[in-house]
Amino acid sequence: MYKSDKNRNPNIRQKLYEIIYEADTPAGKWFDVMLLILILISIIVVMLETVESLHAKYGFYFNIAEWVITILFSIEYILRVWTIKKASAYIFSFYGIIDFLSTIPKYLSLIFAGANILIALRALRLLRVFRILKLSPFVGESQGLMKALKASRAKISVFLLAVLILTIILGTIMYLVEYQHGSGFDNIPKSMYWAIVTLTTVGYGDIAPVTPLGQFIASIIMILGYGILAVPTGIVSAEYSRHKEKKIHHNTQVCPHCHATGHHDNAKYCYACGLSLNE
């Protein structure tokens, strides 16, 4: 009897691992889809609970629903820790931290009043949709964009410094032109705020020049703003084109040893730890 159970447990553990961590299999995809539905229901319940009229009428049922969902998430978290070979790899991973933070608030509400509002953190778990819907090409494109941003950070830093200097100059000029006319340019920092709002073409309208000279300068700044907005876009676009790599398809397989994701299709070994993905 013991021997039979001993042989059966590793199979159950492996099967659960494939269902919980991999979305390439039908069972794994269904598990993650149901998980997302549960997360959405949880978020909706939290939002509805903040409506006073609904909370007064259905607060008891909202509380029961939250506890049921929290218990299910707790079971899922425990199974994730149990099925992976190196538990710390999951616990301290990005999704592991998100899963923990989205599960613990309801328990904390027993000690600290209002802590259950943090349940809204469960929305972050919706990031799993990238794995479920096989959107790995989009993840690859986002990595390419990050590389372009890193490569252009020096140019963008110089550009931002130039914009900062420009706002100081423009803010000072507008202060000298407008401060005596009660138009809101009471000091240079406030005038710099106006210059930033105008350069970015936001235009809140809380401060506006009233003198002809100030309005003329404002018109120049507005036109200048369109050119300024285009500069960082052009810098990043150029770097993105330069660093664009050949597309590589990835799957949703998770390394059972180190919890690394984003492996190439047909990969047999983990790119991070080098151990077999099929053990």
C-alpha positions in Angstrom: 0.0 0.0 0.0 2.8 2.5 1.0 4.8 1.5 -2.1 1.9 2.1 -4.3 1.2 5.5 -2.9 4.9 6.4 -3.2 4.9 5.6 -6.9 1.6 7.4 -7.4 2.5 10.7 -5.7 5.3 11.8 -8.1 2.8 11.2 -11.0 0.2 13.3 -9.4 2.7 16.0 -8.6 4.0 16.0 -12.2 0.5 16.1 -13.6 -0.5 19.0 -11.4 2.7 20.8 -12.3 1.9 20.6 -16.0 -1.7 21.8 -15.4 -0.7 24.7 -13.1 2.4 26.0 -14.8 2.0 25.3 -18.4 -0.7 26.7 -20.7 0.4 24.8 -23.8 -1.7 21.7 -22.8 -5.6 21.8 -22.9 -5.8 21.1 -19.2 -3.3 23.9 -18.4 -5.1 26.4 -20.6 -8.5 25.6 -19.0 -6.9 25.9 -15.6 -5.5 29.4 -16.4 -8.8 30.5 -18.1 -10.8 29.5 -15.1 -8.3 31.2 -12.8 -8.6 34.5 -14.8 -12.4 34.2 -14.6 -12.1 33.8 -10.8 -9.8 36.9 -10.7 -12.3 38.9 -12.7 -15.1 37.9 -10.4 -13.0 38.8 -7.4 -12.2 42.3 -8.8 -15.9 42.9 -9.7 -17.0 41.9 -6.2 -14.4 44.3 -4.7 -15.6 47.2 -6.9 -19.3 46.6 -6.2 -18.5 46.4 -2.4 -17.4 50.0 -2.5 -20.8 51.1 -3.6 -22.6 52.0 -0.4 -26.1 51.0 -1.5 -25.0 47.6 -2.7 -22.7 47.0 0.3 -25.6 47.7 2.7 -27.9 45.3 0.8 -25.5 42.5 -0.3 -22.4 43.0 2.0 -22.9 39.6 3.6 -22.8 37.8 0.3 -19.9 39.9 -0.9 -17.9 38.8 2.1 -18.7 35.2 1.6 -17.7 35.4 -2.1 -14.4 37.0 -1.1 -13.7 34.3 1.4 -14.5 31.5 -1.1 -12.2 33.1 -3.7 -9.5 33.7 -1.2 -9.5 30.1 0.0 -9.4 28.9 -3.6 -6.4 31.2 -4.3 -4.7 29.9 -1.1 -5.1 26.3 -2.3 -3.7 27.3 -5.7 -0.7 29.1 -4.1 0.0 26.0 -1.9 -0.2 23.7 -4.9 2.2 25.9 -6.9 4.7 25.8 -4.1 4.3 22.0 -3.7 4.5 21.0 -7.3 7.6 22.9 -8.3 10.9 21.3 -7.3 12.5 24.5 -6.0 9.8 26.3 -4.0 11.8 29.5 -3.5 12.1 29.9 -7.3 8.4 30.4 -7.4 7.9 32.2 -4.1 10.3 35.0 -4.9 9.5 35.2 -8.6 7.4 38.0 -10.0 4.2 36.0 -10.3 4.9 34.3 -6.9 5.0 37.7 -5.2 1.9 38.9 -7.0 0.0 35.7 -6.1 1.0 36.1 -2.4 0.1 39.8 -2.3 -3.3 39.1 -3.9 -4.1 36.3 -1.5 -3.0 37.7 1.9 -5.2 40.9 2.1 -8.4 39.0 3.1 -6.6 37.3 6.0 -5.1 40.7 7.0 -8.6 42.1 7.2 -9.2 40.0 10.2 -6.5 42.0 12.0 -6.5 45.4 10.3 -9.7 47.0 9.3 -9.9 48.0 5.6 -7.0 45.8 4.5 -9.3 43.8 2.2 -9.3 46.7 -0.2 -5.9 45.5 -1.2 -7.6 42.6 -2.8 -7.7 44.8 -5.9 -4.1 43.8 -6.3 -5.5 40.6 -7.9 -5.9 42.6 -11.1 -2.1 42.2 -11.5 -2.7 38.5 -11.9 -4.4 39.2 -15.2 -0.9 39.5 -16.6 -1.1 35.8 -16.9 -3.2 36.4 -20.0 0.1 36.7 -22.0 0.8 33.0 -21.2 -2.7 31.8 -21.8 -3.4 33.4 -25.1 0.1 32.5 -26.4 1.0 36.2 -26.8 4.7 35.4 -26.5 5.4 37.2 -29.8 4.1 40.4 -28.2 6.4 39.8 -25.2 9.3 39.4 -27.6 8.4 42.7 -29.2 8.2 44.4 -25.8 11.7 43.1 -25.0 12.9 44.6 -28.3 11.4 47.9 -27.3 13.1 47.7 -23.9 16.4 47.2 -25.6 15.8 50.2 -27.8 14.9 52.3 -24.8 18.1 51.2 -23.0 20.2 51.9 -26.0 18.7 55.4 -26.4 18.7 56.4 -22.8 21.8 58.6 -23.1 20.3 60.6 -26.0 17.0 60.9 -24.2 18.7 62.0 -21.0 20.5 64.8 -22.9 17.2 65.7 -24.6 15.4 65.9 -21.3 18.1 68.0 -19.8 17.8 70.4 -22.7 14.0 70.6 -22.2 14.6 71.3 -18.5 16.9 74.1 -19.3 14.4 75.4 -21.8 11.6 75.4 -19.3 13.7 77.3 -16.8 14.4 80.0 -19.5 10.9 80.2 -20.7 9.5 80.2 -17.2 11.8 83.1 -16.2 10.9 85.1 -19.3 7.1 84.6 -18.8 7.5 85.6 -15.1 9.2 88.8 -16.1 6.6 89.6 -18.7 3.4 88.6 -16.8 4.0 88.8 -13.0 2.7 92.4 -12.7 -0.6 91.7 -14.5 -2.2 89.3 -12.1 -2.4 86.5 -14.7 -1.1 83.7 -12.3 2.7 84.0 -13.0 3.4 84.8 -9.4 6.9 83.2 -9.2 9.4 81.4 -11.4 8.5 77.8 -10.3 4.9 78.4 -11.1 5.9 79.9 -14.5 8.0 76.9 -15.1 5.0 74.7 -14.4 3.1 76.6 -17.0 5.9 76.2 -19.5 6.0 72.4 -19.0 2.2 72.2 -19.4 2.4 74.3 -22.6 5.4 72.5 -24.1 3.7 69.1 -23.6 0.5 70.5 -25.3 -1.6 69.6 -22.2 -2.9 73.1 -21.6 -4.8 72.9 -18.3 -5.8 76.6 -18.6 -5.3 77.3 -14.9 -2.7 79.9 -15.8 -2.8 82.0 -19.0 -0.9 85.0 -20.3 -2.9 88.2 -20.7 -0.4 90.6 -22.3 0.2 90.7 -26.1 3.9 89.8 -25.6 3.1 87.0 -23.3 0.5 85.6 -25.7 3.0 85.8 -28.5 5.6 83.9 -26.5 3.0 81.3 -25.5 2.1 80.8 -29.2 5.8 80.1 -30.0 6.1 77.7 -27.1 2.9 75.8 -28.3 4.4 75.4 -31.8 7.7 74.4 -30.3 5.9 71.7 -28.2 4.9 69.7 -31.2 8.5 69.4 -32.4 9.7 68.5 -28.9 7.2 65.7 -28.5 8.5 64.1 -31.8 12.1 64.0 -30.8 12.1 61.1 -28.2 9.8 59.1 -30.5 12.2 59.5 -33.3 15.2 58.5 -31.1 13.5 55.3 -29.8 12.2 54.4 -33.3 15.6 54.6 -34.8 17.2 52.5 -32.1 14.3 50.0 -32.3 14.9 49.5 -36.1 18.6 49.1 -35.5 18.3 46.5 -32.7 15.3 44.6 -34.1 16.3 40.9 -34.0 15.0 37.9 -35.8 11.8 36.7 -34.2 12.1 33.7 -32.0 9.0 31.7 -30.9 8.6 30.9 -27.3 6.3 28.7 -25.3 4.8 28.8 -21.9 6.9 26.0 -20.4 8.2 26.8 -16.9 11.5 25.2 -15.7 10.7 22.9 -12.8 14.1 23.7 -11.2 14.5 27.5 -11.4 11.0 28.6 -12.5 12.5 30.4 -15.6 10.0 31.1 -18.4 10.2 32.1 -22.1 11.9 29.0 -23.4 12.2 28.5 -27.2 9.9 26.0 -28.9 11.4 22.4 -28.8 13.9 23.4 -26.1 15.1 20.5 -24.0 17.1 22.3 -21.4 16.5 25.5 -19.4 18.4 28.5 -20.7 18.9 29.8 -17.1 20.0 26.7 -15.1 20.9 24.3 -17.9 18.8 21.4 -16.4 16.3 19.3 -18.3 12.9 20.8 -18.8 11.2 17.4 -18.9 12.3 16.1 -15.5 
